[in-house]
Amino acid sequence: MVKQKEIRDDHKKWRCMQMFRTEVRCYRYNDMDIKQCANCKAKRDAGDEAINANLDKIGKLDRVEKDGTEWWEYD
């Protein structure tokens, strides 16, 4: 898998995989123009999933640098 800063054309949403409350993952689908989860309010971060228009997982967010640059790893 290749890690890249550019978001692929088929990457339409992201799925929040952050912990929400105690021991529960959020799993909320969010549009790419939103960088904070609409459900749990967590910022998009490592481990969140890249999602296409059919709601299929196509990759994941590998890391976010201090300046906010996101590195996505696509399947």
HTML snippet that shows the backbone in 3Dmol.js (N, CA, C, O; Angstrom):
<script src="https://3Dmol.org/build/3Dmol-min.js"></script>
<div id="view" style="width:600px;height:400px;position:relative"></div>
<script>
const pdb = `
ATOM      1  N   MET A   1       0.828  -1.181   0.000  1.00  0.00           N
ATOM      2  CA  MET A   1       0.000   0.000   0.000  1.00  0.00           C
ATOM      3  C   MET A   1       0.876   1.250   0.000  1.00  0.00           C
ATOM      4  O   MET A   1       1.902   1.316   0.676  1.00  0.00           O
ATOM      5  N   VAL A   2       0.443   2.223  -0.768  1.00  0.00           N
ATOM      6  CA  VAL A   2       1.186   3.470  -0.902  1.00  0.00           C
ATOM      7  C   VAL A   2       0.573   4.532   0.003  1.00  0.00           C
ATOM      8  O   VAL A   2      -0.646   4.702   0.037  1.00  0.00           O
ATOM      9  N   LYS A   3       1.418   5.236   0.727  1.00  0.00           N
ATOM     10  CA  LYS A   3       0.953   6.337   1.566  1.00  0.00           C
ATOM     11  C   LYS A   3       1.092   7.626   0.767  1.00  0.00           C
ATOM     12  O   LYS A   3       2.134   7.879   0.163  1.00  0.00           O
ATOM     13  N   GLN A   4       0.035   8.442   0.767  1.00  0.00           N
ATOM     14  CA  GLN A   4       0.071   9.660  -0.029  1.00  0.00           C
ATOM     15  C   GLN A   4      -0.717  10.775   0.633  1.00  0.00           C
ATOM     16  O   GLN A   4      -1.643  10.538   1.409  1.00  0.00           O
ATOM     17  N   LYS A   5      -0.319  12.010   0.302  1.00  0.00           N
ATOM     18  CA  LYS A   5      -1.010  13.189   0.827  1.00  0.00           C
ATOM     19  C   LYS A   5      -2.246  13.515   0.005  1.00  0.00           C
ATOM     20  O   LYS A   5      -3.221  14.049   0.533  1.00  0.00           O
ATOM     21  N   GLU A   6      -2.212  13.198  -1.283  1.00  0.00           N
ATOM     22  CA  GLU A   6      -3.322  13.517  -2.170  1.00  0.00           C
ATOM     23  C   GLU A   6      -4.490  12.563  -1.914  1.00  0.00           C
ATOM     24  O   GLU A   6      -4.299  11.360  -1.734  1.00  0.00           O
ATOM     25  N   ILE A   7      -5.686  13.117  -1.903  1.00  0.00           N
ATOM     26  CA  ILE A   7      -6.888  12.308  -1.709  1.00  0.00           C
ATOM     27  C   ILE A   7      -7.358  11.815  -3.068  1.00  0.00           C
ATOM     28  O   ILE A   7      -7.529  12.609  -3.993  1.00  0.00           O
ATOM     29  N   ARG A   8      -7.567  10.513  -3.192  1.00  0.00           N
ATOM     30  CA  ARG A   8      -8.016   9.932  -4.462  1.00  0.00           C
ATOM     31  C   ARG A   8      -9.409  10.432  -4.832  1.00  0.00           C
ATOM     32  O   ARG A   8     -10.192  10.834  -3.971  1.00  0.00           O
ATOM     33  N   ASP A   9      -9.700  10.399  -6.133  1.00  0.00           N
ATOM     34  CA  ASP A   9     -10.998  10.860  -6.631  1.00  0.00           C
ATOM     35  C   ASP A   9     -12.164  10.045  -6.091  1.00  0.00           C
ATOM     36  O   ASP A   9     -13.258  10.579  -5.908  1.00  0.00           O
ATOM     37  N   ASP A  10     -11.944   8.752  -5.831  1.00  0.00           N
ATOM     38  CA  ASP A  10     -13.036   7.901  -5.341  1.00  0.00           C
ATOM     39  C   ASP A  10     -13.215   7.966  -3.819  1.00  0.00           C
ATOM     40  O   ASP A  10     -14.107   7.319  -3.270  1.00  0.00           O
ATOM     41  N   HIS A  11     -12.381   8.733  -3.152  1.00  0.00           N
ATOM     42  CA  HIS A  11     -12.433   8.877  -1.692  1.00  0.00           C
ATOM     43  C   HIS A  11     -13.421   9.999  -1.361  1.00  0.00           C
ATOM     44  O   HIS A  11     -13.083  11.179  -1.450  1.00  0.00           O
ATOM     45  N   LYS A  12     -14.643   9.621  -0.979  1.00  0.00           N
ATOM     46  CA  LYS A  12     -15.735  10.580  -0.783  1.00  0.00           C
ATOM     47  C   LYS A  12     -16.070  10.864   0.679  1.00  0.00           C
ATOM     48  O   LYS A  12     -16.562  11.944   1.007  1.00  0.00           O
ATOM     49  N   LYS A  13     -15.806   9.897   1.553  1.00  0.00           N
ATOM     50  CA  LYS A  13     -16.156  10.036   2.969  1.00  0.00           C
ATOM     51  C   LYS A  13     -15.043   9.457   3.834  1.00  0.00           C
ATOM     52  O   LYS A  13     -14.118   8.818   3.331  1.00  0.00           O
ATOM     53  N   TRP A  14     -15.141   9.683   5.109  1.00  0.00           N
ATOM     54  CA  TRP A  14     -14.264   9.020   6.070  1.00  0.00           C
ATOM     55  C   TRP A  14     -15.126   8.496   7.210  1.00  0.00           C
ATOM     56  O   TRP A  14     -16.167   9.063   7.543  1.00  0.00           O
ATOM     57  N   ARG A  15     -14.666   7.401   7.793  1.00  0.00           N
ATOM     58  CA  ARG A  15     -15.396   6.777   8.898  1.00  0.00           C
ATOM     59  C   ARG A  15     -14.582   6.952  10.166  1.00  0.00           C
ATOM     60  O   ARG A  15     -13.435   6.515  10.252  1.00  0.00           O
ATOM     61  N   CYS A  16     -15.189   7.593  11.140  1.00  0.00           N
ATOM     62  CA  CYS A  16     -14.514   7.844  12.412  1.00  0.00           C
ATOM     63  C   CYS A  16     -14.329   6.524  13.159  1.00  0.00           C
ATOM     64  O   CYS A  16     -15.292   5.800  13.412  1.00  0.00           O
ATOM     65  N   MET A  17     -13.102   6.228  13.501  1.00  0.00           N
ATOM     66  CA  MET A  17     -12.789   5.012  14.249  1.00  0.00           C
ATOM     67  C   MET A  17     -12.221   5.347  15.633  1.00  0.00           C
ATOM     68  O   MET A  17     -11.587   4.512  16.278  1.00  0.00           O
ATOM     69  N   GLN A  18     -12.462   6.585  16.070  1.00  0.00           N
ATOM     70  CA  GLN A  18     -11.941   7.025  17.361  1.00  0.00           C
ATOM     71  C   GLN A  18     -12.817   6.487  18.492  1.00  0.00           C
ATOM     72  O   GLN A  18     -13.986   6.158  18.295  1.00  0.00           O
ATOM     73  N   MET A  19     -12.229   6.410  19.662  1.00  0.00           N
ATOM     74  CA  MET A  19     -12.958   5.927  20.833  1.00  0.00           C
ATOM     75  C   MET A  19     -13.941   6.998  21.298  1.00  0.00           C
ATOM     76  O   MET A  19     -13.593   8.173  21.417  1.00  0.00           O
ATOM     77  N   PHE A  20     -15.155   6.573  21.555  1.00  0.00           N
ATOM     78  CA  PHE A  20     -16.242   7.456  21.961  1.00  0.00           C
ATOM     79  C   PHE A  20     -16.778   6.897  23.267  1.00  0.00           C
ATOM     80  O   PHE A  20     -17.225   5.751  23.321  1.00  0.00           O
ATOM     81  N   ARG A  21     -16.734   7.687  24.299  1.00  0.00           N
ATOM     82  CA  ARG A  21     -17.063   7.221  25.649  1.00  0.00           C
ATOM     83  C   ARG A  21     -16.028   6.170  26.062  1.00  0.00           C
ATOM     84  O   ARG A  21     -14.872   6.258  25.649  1.00  0.00           O
ATOM     85  N   THR A  22     -16.410   5.210  26.842  1.00  0.00           N
ATOM     86  CA  THR A  22     -15.458   4.207  27.322  1.00  0.00           C
ATOM     87  C   THR A  22     -15.551   2.942  26.481  1.00  0.00           C
ATOM     88  O   THR A  22     -16.595   2.292  26.434  1.00  0.00           O
ATOM     89  N   GLU A  23     -14.450   2.597  25.816  1.00  0.00           N
ATOM     90  CA  GLU A  23     -14.341   1.339  25.072  1.00  0.00           C
ATOM     91  C   GLU A  23     -15.332   1.186  23.919  1.00  0.00           C
ATOM     92  O   GLU A  23     -15.626   0.059  23.519  1.00  0.00           O
ATOM     93  N   VAL A  24     -15.854   2.280  23.376  1.00  0.00           N
ATOM     94  CA  VAL A  24     -16.802   2.215  22.265  1.00  0.00           C
ATOM     95  C   VAL A  24     -16.267   3.062  21.115  1.00  0.00           C
ATOM     96  O   VAL A  24     -15.893   4.218  21.313  1.00  0.00           O
ATOM     97  N   ARG A  25     -16.230   2.492  19.922  1.00  0.00           N
ATOM     98  CA  ARG A  25     -15.808   3.254  18.744  1.00  0.00           C
ATOM     99  C   ARG A  25     -16.994   4.011  18.172  1.00  0.00           C
ATOM    100  O   ARG A  25     -18.142   3.595  18.331  1.00  0.00           O
ATOM    101  N   CYS A  26     -16.717   5.102  17.517  1.00  0.00           N
ATOM    102  CA  CYS A  26     -17.759   5.970  16.992  1.00  0.00           C
ATOM    103  C   CYS A  26     -18.424   5.384  15.739  1.00  0.00           C
ATOM    104  O   CYS A  26     -19.647   5.243  15.711  1.00  0.00           O
ATOM    105  N   TYR A  27     -17.651   5.041  14.709  1.00  0.00           N
ATOM    106  CA  TYR A  27     -18.122   4.455  13.441  1.00  0.00           C
ATOM    107  C   TYR A  27     -18.974   5.388  12.577  1.00  0.00           C
ATOM    108  O   TYR A  27     -19.637   4.899  11.662  1.00  0.00           O
ATOM    109  N   ARG A  28     -18.994   6.673  12.808  1.00  0.00           N
ATOM    110  CA  ARG A  28     -19.809   7.623  12.036  1.00  0.00           C
ATOM    111  C   ARG A  28     -19.154   7.904  10.681  1.00  0.00           C
ATOM    112  O   ARG A  28     -17.945   8.118  10.601  1.00  0.00           O
ATOM    113  N   TYR A  29     -19.967   7.903   9.616  1.00  0.00           N
ATOM    114  CA  TYR A  29     -19.507   8.310   8.292  1.00  0.00           C
ATOM    115  C   TYR A  29     -19.611   9.827   8.188  1.00  0.00           C
ATOM    116  O   TYR A  29     -20.631  10.409   8.559  1.00  0.00           O
ATOM    117  N   ASN A  30     -18.553  10.470   7.683  1.00  0.00           N
ATOM    118  CA  ASN A  30     -18.505  11.922   7.533  1.00  0.00           C
ATOM    119  C   ASN A  30     -18.031  12.273   6.128  1.00  0.00           C
ATOM    120  O   ASN A  30     -17.251  11.528   5.534  1.00  0.00           O
ATOM    121  N   ASP A  31     -18.492  13.395   5.594  1.00  0.00           N
ATOM    122  CA  ASP A  31     -18.003  13.879   4.307  1.00  0.00           C
ATOM    123  C   ASP A  31     -16.564  14.356   4.457  1.00  0.00           C
ATOM    124  O   ASP A  31     -16.149  14.753   5.546  1.00  0.00           O
ATOM    125  N   MET A  32     -15.807  14.318   3.370  1.00  0.00           N
ATOM    126  CA  MET A  32     -14.397  14.676   3.420  1.00  0.00           C
ATOM    127  C   MET A  32     -14.151  16.150   3.752  1.00  0.00           C
ATOM    128  O   MET A  32     -13.080  16.490   4.254  1.00  0.00           O
ATOM    129  N   ASP A  33     -15.103  17.018   3.489  1.00  0.00           N
ATOM    130  CA  ASP A  33     -14.892  18.434   3.799  1.00  0.00           C
ATOM    131  C   ASP A  33     -15.052  18.736   5.290  1.00  0.00           C
ATOM    132  O   ASP A  33     -14.806  19.860   5.730  1.00  0.00           O
ATOM    133  N   ILE A  34     -15.460  17.738   6.056  1.00  0.00           N
ATOM    134  CA  ILE A  34     -15.602  17.880   7.508  1.00  0.00           C
ATOM    135  C   ILE A  34     -14.425  17.169   8.168  1.00  0.00           C
ATOM    136  O   ILE A  34     -14.244  15.966   7.976  1.00  0.00           O
ATOM    137  N   LYS A  35     -13.624  17.897   8.942  1.00  0.00           N
ATOM    138  CA  LYS A  35     -12.445  17.297   9.573  1.00  0.00           C
ATOM    139  C   LYS A  35     -12.672  16.936  11.034  1.00  0.00           C
ATOM    140  O   LYS A  35     -11.765  16.439  11.702  1.00  0.00           O
ATOM    141  N   GLN A  36     -13.880  17.185  11.531  1.00  0.00           N
ATOM    142  CA  GLN A  36     -14.237  16.824  12.901  1.00  0.00           C
ATOM    143  C   GLN A  36     -15.518  16.007  12.845  1.00  0.00           C
ATOM    144  O   GLN A  36     -16.491  16.414  12.209  1.00  0.00           O
ATOM    145  N   CYS A  37     -15.522  14.864  13.502  1.00  0.00           N
ATOM    146  CA  CYS A  37     -16.674  13.961  13.457  1.00  0.00           C
ATOM    147  C   CYS A  37     -17.945  14.647  13.954  1.00  0.00           C
ATOM    148  O   CYS A  37     -17.952  15.283  15.008  1.00  0.00           O
ATOM    149  N   ALA A  38     -19.010  14.506  13.183  1.00  0.00           N
ATOM    150  CA  ALA A  38     -20.299  15.104  13.540  1.00  0.00           C
ATOM    151  C   ALA A  38     -20.921  14.436  14.763  1.00  0.00           C
ATOM    152  O   ALA A  38     -21.777  15.024  15.425  1.00  0.00           O
ATOM    153  N   ASN A  39     -20.496  13.215  15.065  1.00  0.00           N
ATOM    154  CA  ASN A  39     -21.072  12.478  16.189  1.00  0.00           C
ATOM    155  C   ASN A  39     -20.279  12.681  17.477  1.00  0.00           C
ATOM    156  O   ASN A  39     -20.811  13.200  18.458  1.00  0.00           O
ATOM    157  N   CYS A  40     -19.023  12.277  17.479  1.00  0.00           N
ATOM    158  CA  CYS A  40     -18.241  12.293  18.721  1.00  0.00           C
ATOM    159  C   CYS A  40     -17.349  13.525  18.866  1.00  0.00           C
ATOM    160  O   CYS A  40     -16.754  13.746  19.921  1.00  0.00           O
ATOM    161  N   LYS A  41     -17.258  14.328  17.798  1.00  0.00           N
ATOM    162  CA  LYS A  41     -16.483  15.581  17.780  1.00  0.00           C
ATOM    163  C   LYS A  41     -14.976  15.376  17.757  1.00  0.00           C
ATOM    164  O   LYS A  41     -14.229  16.342  17.915  1.00  0.00           O
ATOM    165  N   ALA A  42     -14.502  14.134  17.562  1.00  0.00           N
ATOM    166  CA  ALA A  42     -13.067  13.878  17.450  1.00  0.00           C
ATOM    167  C   ALA A  42     -12.564  14.411  16.113  1.00  0.00           C
ATOM    168  O   ALA A  42     -13.284  14.376  15.115  1.00  0.00           O
ATOM    169  N   LYS A  43     -11.331  14.903  16.095  1.00  0.00           N
ATOM    170  CA  LYS A  43     -10.714  15.329  14.847  1.00  0.00           C
ATOM    171  C   LYS A  43     -10.341  14.100  14.039  1.00  0.00           C
ATOM    172  O   LYS A  43     -10.024  13.054  14.606  1.00  0.00           O
ATOM    173  N   ARG A  44     -10.377  14.221  12.704  1.00  0.00           N
ATOM    174  CA  ARG A  44      -9.953  13.123  11.831  1.00  0.00           C
ATOM    175  C   ARG A  44      -8.509  12.799  12.179  1.00  0.00           C
ATOM    176  O   ARG A  44      -7.669  13.696  12.253  1.00  0.00           O
ATOM    177  N   ASP A  45      -8.214  11.510  12.396  1.00  0.00           N
ATOM    178  CA  ASP A  45      -6.899  11.130  12.898  1.00  0.00           C
ATOM    179  C   ASP A  45      -6.531   9.727  12.425  1.00  0.00           C
ATOM    180  O   ASP A  45      -7.331   9.040  11.789  1.00  0.00           O
ATOM    181  N   ALA A  46      -5.318   9.321  12.744  1.00  0.00           N
ATOM    182  CA  ALA A  46      -4.805   8.011  12.350  1.00  0.00           C
ATOM    183  C   ALA A  46      -5.782   6.915  12.748  1.00  0.00           C
ATOM    184  O   ALA A  46      -6.328   6.914  13.851  1.00  0.00           O
ATOM    185  N   GLY A  47      -5.990   5.977  11.821  1.00  0.00           N
ATOM    186  CA  GLY A  47      -6.892   4.861  12.061  1.00  0.00           C
ATOM    187  C   GLY A  47      -8.266   5.054  11.461  1.00  0.00           C
ATOM    188  O   GLY A  47      -9.000   4.083  11.278  1.00  0.00           O
ATOM    189  N   ASP A  48      -8.634   6.300  11.148  1.00  0.00           N
ATOM    190  CA  ASP A  48      -9.930   6.532  10.506  1.00  0.00           C
ATOM    191  C   ASP A  48      -9.894   5.949   9.100  1.00  0.00           C
ATOM    192  O   ASP A  48      -8.835   5.882   8.477  1.00  0.00           O
ATOM    193  N   GLU A  49     -11.047   5.530   8.604  1.00  0.00           N
ATOM    194  CA  GLU A  49     -11.121   4.811   7.334  1.00  0.00           C
ATOM    195  C   GLU A  49     -11.473   5.723   6.168  1.00  0.00           C
ATOM    196  O   GLU A  49     -12.259   6.660   6.306  1.00  0.00           O
ATOM    197  N   ALA A  50     -10.874   5.430   5.013  1.00  0.00           N
ATOM    198  CA  ALA A  50     -11.218   6.089   3.750  1.00  0.00           C
ATOM    199  C   ALA A  50     -12.377   5.314   3.135  1.00  0.00           C
ATOM    200  O   ALA A  50     -12.325   4.088   3.043  1.00  0.00           O
ATOM    201  N   ILE A  51     -13.420   6.022   2.715  1.00  0.00           N
ATOM    202  CA  ILE A  51     -14.659   5.397   2.250  1.00  0.00           C
ATOM    203  C   ILE A  51     -15.028   5.947   0.871  1.00  0.00           C
ATOM    204  O   ILE A  51     -14.884   7.142   0.616  1.00  0.00           O
ATOM    205  N   ASN A  52     -15.509   5.063  -0.022  1.00  0.00           N
ATOM    206  CA  ASN A  52     -15.947   5.518  -1.349  1.00  0.00           C
ATOM    207  C   ASN A  52     -17.449   5.816  -1.346  1.00  0.00           C
ATOM    208  O   ASN A  52     -18.098   5.738  -0.303  1.00  0.00           O
ATOM    209  N   ALA A  53     -17.995   6.157  -2.513  1.00  0.00           N
ATOM    210  CA  ALA A  53     -19.410   6.535  -2.624  1.00  0.00           C
ATOM    211  C   ALA A  53     -20.363   5.389  -2.285  1.00  0.00           C
ATOM    212  O   ALA A  53     -21.509   5.634  -1.907  1.00  0.00           O
ATOM    213  N   ASN A  54     -19.901   4.137  -2.416  1.00  0.00           N
ATOM    214  CA  ASN A  54     -20.719   2.964  -2.077  1.00  0.00           C
ATOM    215  C   ASN A  54     -20.581   2.551  -0.613  1.00  0.00           C
ATOM    216  O   ASN A  54     -21.104   1.519  -0.195  1.00  0.00           O
ATOM    217  N   LEU A  55     -19.871   3.369   0.153  1.00  0.00           N
ATOM    218  CA  LEU A  55     -19.585   3.123   1.572  1.00  0.00           C
ATOM    219  C   LEU A  55     -18.680   1.911   1.792  1.00  0.00           C
ATOM    220  O   LEU A  55     -18.745   1.256   2.832  1.00  0.00           O
ATOM    221  N   ASP A  56     -17.830   1.620   0.792  1.00  0.00           N
ATOM    222  CA  ASP A  56     -16.820   0.572   0.925  1.00  0.00           C
ATOM    223  C   ASP A  56     -15.538   1.188   1.471  1.00  0.00           C
ATOM    224  O   ASP A  56     -15.184   2.311   1.112  1.00  0.00           O
ATOM    225  N   LYS A  57     -14.845   0.459   2.333  1.00  0.00           N
ATOM    226  CA  LYS A  57     -13.547   0.902   2.832  1.00  0.00           C
ATOM    227  C   LYS A  57     -12.523   0.764   1.713  1.00  0.00           C
ATOM    228  O   LYS A  57     -12.400  -0.300   1.107  1.00  0.00           O
ATOM    229  N   ILE A  58     -11.787   1.840   1.438  1.00  0.00           N
ATOM    230  CA  ILE A  58     -10.762   1.810   0.391  1.00  0.00           C
ATOM    231  C   ILE A  58      -9.375   2.131   0.940  1.00  0.00           C
ATOM    232  O   ILE A  58      -8.408   2.194   0.182  1.00  0.00           O
ATOM    233  N   GLY A  59      -9.275   2.334   2.240  1.00  0.00           N
ATOM    234  CA  GLY A  59      -7.989   2.636   2.850  1.00  0.00           C
ATOM    235  C   GLY A  59      -8.177   3.166   4.256  1.00  0.00           C
ATOM    236  O   GLY A  59      -9.239   3.026   4.863  1.00  0.00           O
ATOM    237  N   LYS A  60      -7.098   3.790   4.764  1.00  0.00           N
ATOM    238  CA  LYS A  60      -7.159   4.350   6.118  1.00  0.00           C
ATOM    239  C   LYS A  60      -6.203   5.530   6.228  1.00  0.00           C
ATOM    240  O   LYS A  60      -5.282   5.688   5.427  1.00  0.00           O
ATOM    241  N   LEU A  61      -6.445   6.340   7.228  1.00  0.00           N
ATOM    242  CA  LEU A  61      -5.569   7.470   7.520  1.00  0.00           C
ATOM    243  C   LEU A  61      -4.392   6.946   8.331  1.00  0.00           C
ATOM    244  O   LEU A  61      -4.564   6.446   9.443  1.00  0.00           O
ATOM    245  N   ASP A  62      -3.196   7.064   7.765  1.00  0.00           N
ATOM    246  CA  ASP A  62      -1.998   6.537   8.416  1.00  0.00           C
ATOM    247  C   ASP A  62      -1.514   7.453   9.534  1.00  0.00           C
ATOM    248  O   ASP A  62      -1.209   7.003  10.638  1.00  0.00           O
ATOM    249  N   ARG A  63      -1.448   8.762   9.222  1.00  0.00           N
ATOM    250  CA  ARG A  63      -0.989   9.713  10.238  1.00  0.00           C
ATOM    251  C   ARG A  63      -1.381  11.133   9.841  1.00  0.00           C
ATOM    252  O   ARG A  63      -1.675  11.421   8.680  1.00  0.00           O
ATOM    253  N   VAL A  64      -1.374  12.005  10.839  1.00  0.00           N
ATOM    254  CA  VAL A  64      -1.599  13.432  10.623  1.00  0.00           C
ATOM    255  C   VAL A  64      -0.406  14.156  11.232  1.00  0.00           C
ATOM    256  O   VAL A  64      -0.113  14.001  12.418  1.00  0.00           O
ATOM    257  N   GLU A  65       0.279  14.948  10.410  1.00  0.00           N
ATOM    258  CA  GLU A  65       1.441  15.687  10.895  1.00  0.00           C
ATOM    259  C   GLU A  65       1.001  16.887  11.731  1.00  0.00           C
ATOM    260  O   GLU A  65      -0.169  17.270  11.709  1.00  0.00           O
ATOM    261  N   LYS A  66       1.938  17.473  12.463  1.00  0.00           N
ATOM    262  CA  LYS A  66       1.626  18.606  13.336  1.00  0.00           C
ATOM    263  C   LYS A  66       1.010  19.777  12.579  1.00  0.00           C
ATOM    264  O   LYS A  66       0.207  20.524  13.136  1.00  0.00           O
ATOM    265  N   ASP A  67       1.386  19.939  11.301  1.00  0.00           N
ATOM    266  CA  ASP A  67       0.842  21.045  10.497  1.00  0.00           C
ATOM    267  C   ASP A  67      -0.520  20.710   9.884  1.00  0.00           C
ATOM    268  O   ASP A  67      -1.091  21.522   9.156  1.00  0.00           O
ATOM    269  N   GLY A  68      -1.041  19.508  10.180  1.00  0.00           N
ATOM    270  CA  GLY A  68      -2.349  19.099   9.681  1.00  0.00           C
ATOM    271  C   GLY A  68      -2.320  18.278   8.405  1.00  0.00           C
ATOM    272  O   GLY A  68      -3.368  17.835   7.936  1.00  0.00           O
ATOM    273  N   THR A  69      -1.132  18.064   7.830  1.00  0.00           N
ATOM    274  CA  THR A  69      -1.014  17.257   6.617  1.00  0.00           C
ATOM    275  C   THR A  69      -1.408  15.817   6.922  1.00  0.00           C
ATOM    276  O   THR A  69      -0.899  15.200   7.858  1.00  0.00           O
ATOM    277  N   GLU A  70      -2.327  15.296   6.111  1.00  0.00           N
ATOM    278  CA  GLU A  70      -2.818  13.929   6.297  1.00  0.00           C
ATOM    279  C   GLU A  70      -2.151  12.985   5.305  1.00  0.00           C
ATOM    280  O   GLU A  70      -2.004  13.309   4.127  1.00  0.00           O
ATOM    281  N   TRP A  71      -1.754  11.825   5.789  1.00  0.00           N
ATOM    282  CA  TRP A  71      -1.174  10.776   4.953  1.00  0.00           C
ATOM    283  C   TRP A  71      -2.143   9.602   4.921  1.00  0.00           C
ATOM    284  O   TRP A  71      -2.354   8.930   5.931  1.00  0.00           O
ATOM    285  N   TRP A  72      -2.733   9.361   3.747  1.00  0.00           N
ATOM    286  CA  TRP A  72      -3.702   8.282   3.549  1.00  0.00           C
ATOM    287  C   TRP A  72      -3.018   7.081   2.927  1.00  0.00           C
ATOM    288  O   TRP A  72      -2.134   7.227   2.083  1.00  0.00           O
ATOM    289  N   GLU A  73      -3.422   5.909   3.338  1.00  0.00           N
ATOM    290  CA  GLU A  73      -2.913   4.649   2.806  1.00  0.00           C
ATOM    291  C   GLU A  73      -4.094   3.923   2.167  1.00  0.00           C
ATOM    292  O   GLU A  73      -5.016   3.485   2.856  1.00  0.00           O
ATOM    293  N   TYR A  74      -4.050   3.800   0.833  1.00  0.00           N
ATOM    294  CA  TYR A  74      -5.160   3.193   0.097  1.00  0.00           C
ATOM    295  C   TYR A  74      -4.885   1.731  -0.215  1.00  0.00           C
ATOM    296  O   TYR A  74      -3.737   1.332  -0.412  1.00  0.00           O
ATOM    297  N   ASP A  75      -5.959   0.930  -0.259  1.00  0.00           N
ATOM    298  CA  ASP A  75      -5.865  -0.505  -0.564  1.00  0.00           C
ATOM    299  C   ASP A  75      -5.513  -0.703  -2.024  1.00  0.00           C
ATOM    300  O   ASP A  75      -5.387  -1.839  -2.481  1.00  0.00           O
TER     301      ASP A  75
END
`;
const viewer = $3Dmol.createViewer("view");
viewer.addModel(pdb, "pdb");
viewer.setStyle({}, {cartoon: {color: "spectrum"}});
viewer.zoomTo();
viewer.render();
</script>
